[in-house]
Amino acid sequence: MNKIYDILLGNTKIGTTAFENADPPMGVVLGKISFADERFDYSFFKDYCIKNNVGFQEDIDLKLISTVNIPDLHVFDLAGLEIKGLAATISGMDDDEYLISVEGIPYPFYEDEFDHHYKSYF
């Protein structure tokens, strides 16, 4: 059974993820975002990035966005433990799905928290 993680942008819970995918050697986990509210879309993230000076790339016609590290993007397990890495990003498009990626999660924490990804790789 996959663990569920809460995703917060600042103090606002924007959704959850199960971190279905990973790159263990790089300390990376990524997963589909299940948003808490339909207002979290391309326009929301673009406006957030502009207001908070967060870099991003976009395709306006497709309403697709890919951010660089968002310093105020935090992920917590259900016990309240924060999943910390070197960078946390969001990418996706309104007509498809959005993904969250946390990169550079240190060992041995990565191996303990994401043991199923670790064991399936090594």
ChimeraX commands (.cxc) that place a marker at each C-alpha (Angstrom):
marker #1 position 0.00,0.00,0.00 radius 0.5
marker #1 position 1.34,3.41,-0.97 radius 0.5
marker #1 position 1.83,6.11,1.62 radius 0.5
marker #1 position 0.00,9.37,1.02 radius 0.5
marker #1 position 1.81,12.68,1.46 radius 0.5
marker #1 position 0.32,16.14,1.98 radius 0.5
marker #1 position 1.53,18.91,-0.32 radius 0.5
marker #1 position 1.57,22.46,1.04 radius 0.5
marker #1 position 2.35,25.68,-0.76 radius 0.5
marker #1 position 3.10,28.05,2.07 radius 0.5
marker #1 position 0.40,27.33,4.64 radius 0.5
marker #1 position -2.13,26.15,2.04 radius 0.5
marker #1 position -2.69,22.45,1.46 radius 0.5
marker #1 position -2.93,22.11,-2.31 radius 0.5
marker #1 position -3.29,18.33,-2.43 radius 0.5
marker #1 position -1.70,14.94,-1.91 radius 0.5
marker #1 position 0.58,12.51,-3.71 radius 0.5
marker #1 position 1.64,8.89,-3.37 radius 0.5
marker #1 position 5.06,9.43,-5.00 radius 0.5
marker #1 position 4.45,6.58,-7.43 radius 0.5
marker #1 position 7.75,7.02,-9.29 radius 0.5
marker #1 position 11.37,7.44,-8.30 radius 0.5
marker #1 position 15.02,7.66,-9.28 radius 0.5
marker #1 position 16.71,6.26,-6.16 radius 0.5
marker #1 position 20.35,6.94,-7.15 radius 0.5
marker #1 position 19.48,10.62,-7.51 radius 0.5
marker #1 position 17.35,10.72,-4.35 radius 0.5
marker #1 position 14.27,11.65,-6.40 radius 0.5
marker #1 position 10.60,10.86,-5.89 radius 0.5
marker #1 position 7.77,12.11,-8.03 radius 0.5
marker #1 position 4.07,11.55,-8.19 radius 0.5
marker #1 position 0.74,12.68,-9.49 radius 0.5
marker #1 position -0.90,15.46,-7.53 radius 0.5
marker #1 position -4.49,14.95,-6.37 radius 0.5
marker #1 position -5.55,18.55,-5.85 radius 0.5
marker #1 position -7.64,19.61,-2.86 radius 0.5
marker #1 position -9.45,22.21,-4.97 radius 0.5
marker #1 position -10.02,22.87,-8.67 radius 0.5
marker #1 position -8.55,26.37,-8.38 radius 0.5
marker #1 position -5.05,24.85,-8.45 radius 0.5
marker #1 position -4.40,24.99,-12.17 radius 0.5
marker #1 position -2.07,26.50,-14.77 radius 0.5
marker #1 position -3.18,30.08,-14.03 radius 0.5
marker #1 position -2.78,29.60,-10.28 radius 0.5
marker #1 position 0.78,28.28,-10.58 radius 0.5
marker #1 position 1.79,30.85,-13.19 radius 0.5
marker #1 position 0.48,33.70,-11.01 radius 0.5
marker #1 position 2.18,32.20,-7.95 radius 0.5
marker #1 position 5.52,31.95,-9.77 radius 0.5
marker #1 position 5.33,35.51,-11.07 radius 0.5
marker #1 position 4.36,36.95,-7.66 radius 0.5
marker #1 position 7.04,34.97,-5.82 radius 0.5
marker #1 position 9.84,35.29,-8.37 radius 0.5
marker #1 position 9.95,31.53,-9.05 radius 0.5
marker #1 position 11.31,30.57,-12.46 radius 0.5
marker #1 position 9.17,28.55,-14.84 radius 0.5
marker #1 position 8.71,27.53,-18.44 radius 0.5
marker #1 position 5.32,27.39,-20.09 radius 0.5
marker #1 position 3.31,26.70,-23.19 radius 0.5
marker #1 position 0.48,29.21,-23.04 radius 0.5
marker #1 position -1.61,27.47,-25.70 radius 0.5
marker #1 position -1.48,24.10,-23.92 radius 0.5
marker #1 position -1.69,25.67,-20.45 radius 0.5
marker #1 position 1.43,23.69,-19.54 radius 0.5
marker #1 position 3.88,24.80,-16.86 radius 0.5
marker #1 position 7.13,23.48,-15.42 radius 0.5
marker #1 position 8.66,25.24,-12.42 radius 0.5
marker #1 position 12.13,25.39,-11.01 radius 0.5
marker #1 position 12.54,24.88,-7.25 radius 0.5
marker #1 position 9.67,26.41,-5.28 radius 0.5
marker #1 position 11.16,27.27,-1.86 radius 0.5
marker #1 position 7.76,27.39,-0.15 radius 0.5
marker #1 position 6.60,24.00,-1.50 radius 0.5
marker #1 position 6.61,21.41,1.31 radius 0.5
marker #1 position 5.66,17.75,1.52 radius 0.5
marker #1 position 4.75,15.94,4.73 radius 0.5
marker #1 position 3.92,12.35,5.54 radius 0.5
marker #1 position 0.72,11.75,7.50 radius 0.5
marker #1 position 2.69,11.79,10.78 radius 0.5
marker #1 position 3.90,15.33,10.00 radius 0.5
marker #1 position 7.48,14.47,8.99 radius 0.5
marker #1 position 8.69,16.73,6.19 radius 0.5
marker #1 position 10.23,15.17,3.09 radius 0.5
marker #1 position 13.18,17.47,2.43 radius 0.5
marker #1 position 15.40,17.56,-0.62 radius 0.5
marker #1 position 17.45,20.03,-2.60 radius 0.5
marker #1 position 14.50,21.06,-4.79 radius 0.5
marker #1 position 10.74,20.63,-5.05 radius 0.5
marker #1 position 9.04,21.36,-8.38 radius 0.5
marker #1 position 5.65,21.14,-10.05 radius 0.5
marker #1 position 4.94,20.45,-13.70 radius 0.5
marker #1 position 1.85,19.64,-15.71 radius 0.5
marker #1 position -1.01,20.91,-17.77 radius 0.5
marker #1 position -4.70,21.58,-17.25 radius 0.5
marker #1 position -5.90,19.00,-19.78 radius 0.5
marker #1 position -3.76,16.22,-18.30 radius 0.5
marker #1 position -2.18,15.88,-14.86 radius 0.5
marker #1 position 0.26,17.65,-12.59 radius 0.5
marker #1 position 3.31,16.08,-10.99 radius 0.5
marker #1 position 5.38,17.02,-7.98 radius 0.5
marker #1 position 9.04,16.11,-7.82 radius 0.5
marker #1 position 11.35,16.25,-4.82 radius 0.5
marker #1 position 14.99,15.92,-5.80 radius 0.5
marker #1 position 18.15,15.30,-3.78 radius 0.5
marker #1 position 16.61,13.60,-0.77 radius 0.5
marker #1 position 19.58,12.47,1.34 radius 0.5
marker #1 position 20.43,8.93,2.36 radius 0.5
marker #1 position 19.77,7.11,4.65 radius 0.5
marker #1 position 16.45,8.97,4.98 radius 0.5
marker #1 position 15.56,8.18,1.35 radius 0.5
marker #1 position 16.15,4.46,1.84 radius 0.5
marker #1 position 14.05,4.42,5.03 radius 0.5
marker #1 position 11.12,6.50,3.79 radius 0.5
marker #1 position 10.95,5.14,0.25 radius 0.5
marker #1 position 12.17,1.61,0.87 radius 0.5
marker #1 position 9.90,0.15,-1.84 radius 0.5
marker #1 position 11.54,2.37,-4.48 radius 0.5
marker #1 position 15.00,1.69,-3.07 radius 0.5
marker #1 position 14.51,-2.10,-3.00 radius 0.5
marker #1 position 13.03,-2.22,-6.50 radius 0.5
marker #1 position 16.09,-0.41,-7.90 radius 0.5
marker #1 position 18.97,-1.97,-5.99 radius 0.5
marker link #1:1,2 radius 0.2
marker link #1:2,3 radius 0.2
marker link #1:3,4 radius 0.2
marker link #1:4,5 radius 0.2
marker link #1:5,6 radius 0.2
marker link #1:6,7 radius 0.2
marker link #1:7,8 radius 0.2
marker link #1:8,9 radius 0.2
marker link #1:9,10 radius 0.2
marker link #1:10,11 radius 0.2
marker link #1:11,12 radius 0.2
marker link #1:12,13 radius 0.2
marker link #1:13,14 radius 0.2
marker link #1:14,15 radius 0.2
marker link #1:15,16 radius 0.2
marker link #1:16,17 radius 0.2
marker link #1:17,18 radius 0.2
marker link #1:18,19 radius 0.2
marker link #1:19,20 radius 0.2
marker link #1:20,21 radius 0.2
marker link #1:21,22 radius 0.2
marker link #1:22,23 radius 0.2
marker link #1:23,24 radius 0.2
marker link #1:24,25 radius 0.2
marker link #1:25,26 radius 0.2
marker link #1:26,27 radius 0.2
marker link #1:27,28 radius 0.2
marker link #1:28,29 radius 0.2
marker link #1:29,30 radius 0.2
marker link #1:30,31 radius 0.2
marker link #1:31,32 radius 0.2
marker link #1:32,33 radius 0.2
marker link #1:33,34 radius 0.2
marker link #1:34,35 radius 0.2
marker link #1:35,36 radius 0.2
marker link #1:36,37 radius 0.2
marker link #1:37,38 radius 0.2
marker link #1:38,39 radius 0.2
marker link #1:39,40 radius 0.2
marker link #1:40,41 radius 0.2
marker link #1:41,42 radius 0.2
marker link #1:42,43 radius 0.2
marker link #1:43,44 radius 0.2
marker link #1:44,45 radius 0.2
marker link #1:45,46 radius 0.2
marker link #1:46,47 radius 0.2
marker link #1:47,48 radius 0.2
marker link #1:48,49 radius 0.2
marker link #1:49,50 radius 0.2
marker link #1:50,51 radius 0.2
marker link #1:51,52 radius 0.2
marker link #1:52,53 radius 0.2
marker link #1:53,54 radius 0.2
marker link #1:54,55 radius 0.2
marker link #1:55,56 radius 0.2
marker link #1:56,57 radius 0.2
marker link #1:57,58 radius 0.2
marker link #1:58,59 radius 0.2
marker link #1:59,60 radius 0.2
marker link #1:60,61 radius 0.2
marker link #1:61,62 radius 0.2
marker link #1:62,63 radius 0.2
marker link #1:63,64 radius 0.2
marker link #1:64,65 radius 0.2
marker link #1:65,66 radius 0.2
marker link #1:66,67 radius 0.2
marker link #1:67,68 radius 0.2
marker link #1:68,69 radius 0.2
marker link #1:69,70 radius 0.2
marker link #1:70,71 radius 0.2
marker link #1:71,72 radius 0.2
marker link #1:72,73 radius 0.2
marker link #1:73,74 radius 0.2
marker link #1:74,75 radius 0.2
marker link #1:75,76 radius 0.2
marker link #1:76,77 radius 0.2
marker link #1:77,78 radius 0.2
marker link #1:78,79 radius 0.2
marker link #1:79,80 radius 0.2
marker link #1:80,81 radius 0.2
marker link #1:81,82 radius 0.2
marker link #1:82,83 radius 0.2
marker link #1:83,84 radius 0.2
marker link #1:84,85 radius 0.2
marker link #1:85,86 radius 0.2
marker link #1:86,87 radius 0.2
marker link #1:87,88 radius 0.2
marker link #1:88,89 radius 0.2
marker link #1:89,90 radius 0.2
marker link #1:90,91 radius 0.2
marker link #1:91,92 radius 0.2
marker link #1:92,93 radius 0.2
marker link #1:93,94 radius 0.2
marker link #1:94,95 radius 0.2
marker link #1:95,96 radius 0.2
marker link #1:96,97 radius 0.2
marker link #1:97,98 radius 0.2
marker link #1:98,99 radius 0.2
marker link #1:99,100 radius 0.2
marker link #1:100,101 radius 0.2
marker link #1:101,102 radius 0.2
marker link #1:102,103 radius 0.2
marker link #1:103,104 radius 0.2
marker link #1:104,105 radius 0.2
marker link #1:105,106 radius 0.2
marker link #1:106,107 radius 0.2
marker link #1:107,108 radius 0.2
marker link #1:108,109 radius 0.2
marker link #1:109,110 radius 0.2
marker link #1:110,111 radius 0.2
marker link #1:111,112 radius 0.2
marker link #1:112,113 radius 0.2
marker link #1:113,114 radius 0.2
marker link #1:114,115 radius 0.2
marker link #1:115,116 radius 0.2
marker link #1:116,117 radius 0.2
marker link #1:117,118 radius 0.2
marker link #1:118,119 radius 0.2
marker link #1:119,120 radius 0.2
marker link #1:120,121 radius 0.2
marker link #1:121,122 radius 0.2
view
